[in-house]
Amino acid sequence: MATVSGNFAHVRQRIAAAAERCGRKTEDVRLVAVTKAVPPDRIREAYEVGQRDFGENRIQEAEAKQRELAHLKIEWHLIGHLQTNKTGKARDLFQWIHSLDSARLARKLNEAAGEAVNRLPVFIEVNLGGEATKFGVGEADVPALAEEIGRLSSLDLRGLMAIPPFSENPESSRPHFRRLRELSRQIESRRLPGVAMRELSMGMSHDFEVAIEEGSTIVRIGTAIFGPRARA
Ligand SMILES: *Cc1c(COP(=O)(O)O)cnc(C)c1O
């Protein structure tokens, strides 16, 4: 069986090769290792070979693992849907939020800042395919939400995040990634106060190379590092 460290090295190589192919720097692509359904000892394995950014999609699961891994210097990314009644917890547990999908959630998350001095990096999740089964805001609603987040003093809007409709063929994701980048540019060109769209959170195990070619700055990769997970 492939080891976490072997898989990790392989993914790193593929990220570097994809970046090189399109004239980008490897350092400009951040790898978030997605650890939903992955136990703490395997997270530790990835940490030991140098991984520092980890992504979880559920508050409770993240909280339990973080207790066990409290001594490690990990940056935790929330990549799953966040409920408005869990914003306080989310702020305690995560250094990045990739899944903002409403103005109400943004306001709650802003209020949950408490005494925090650092603005929390956040992304707007966009439902590109208009899929009923997915979270995220429709493309048409992204500019207004960006404007609103720009006014919230404890949030730092970094960019957009999306999960394209799944297909075995990674090329199917390309037009979606392109669309996300274009949407990000449009918002940036409006020069909204408090808004600097510097990042694109896009690309998973099956399509991260295409995402990098289309300008991704954060890839979120689970299966290619930790192997297949049991279906939730
Ligand atoms: C599970 C998940 C990933 C990682 O998916 P893999 O296909 O295992 O790489 C990335 N992003 C989000 C939002 C996820 O829920």
The ligand as an SDF file (V2000), in Angstrom:
LIG
                    3D

 15 15  0  0  0  0  0  0  0  0999 V2000
  -13.3720   16.3350    0.1100 C   0  0  0  0  0  0  0  0  0  0  0  0
  -13.0880   17.6790   -0.4230 C   0  0  0  0  0  0  0  0  0  0  0  0
  -11.9210   17.9250   -1.1380 C   0  0  0  0  0  0  0  0  0  0  0  0
  -10.8880   16.8680   -1.4710 C   0  0  0  0  0  0  0  0  0  0  0  0
  -11.3980   15.9350   -2.3420 O   0  0  0  0  0  0  0  0  0  0  0  0
  -10.4660   14.7800   -2.9660 P   0  0  0  0  0  0  0  0  0  0  0  0
  -11.1840   14.3900   -4.1790 O   0  0  0  0  0  0  0  0  0  0  0  0
  -10.3960   13.7120   -1.9350 O   0  0  0  0  0  0  0  0  0  0  0  0
   -9.1330   15.3800   -3.2270 O   0  0  0  0  0  0  0  0  0  0  0  0
  -11.7080   19.2130   -1.5950 C   0  0  0  0  0  0  0  0  0  0  0  0
  -12.5860   20.2040   -1.3640 N   0  0  0  0  0  0  0  0  0  0  0  0
  -13.7220   20.0010   -0.6630 C   0  0  0  0  0  0  0  0  0  0  0  0
  -14.6420   21.1400   -0.4310 C   0  0  0  0  0  0  0  0  0  0  0  0
  -14.0160   18.7400   -0.1830 C   0  0  0  0  0  0  0  0  0  0  0  0
  -15.1480   18.5390    0.4970 O   0  0  0  0  0  0  0  0  0  0  0  0
  1  2  1  0
  2  3  1  0
  2 14  2  0
  3  4  1  0
  3 10  2  0
  4  5  1  0
  5  6  1  0
  6  7  2  0
  6  8  1  0
  6  9  1  0
 10 11  1  0
 11 12  2  0
 12 13  1  0
 12 14  1  0
 14 15  1  0
M  END
$$$$
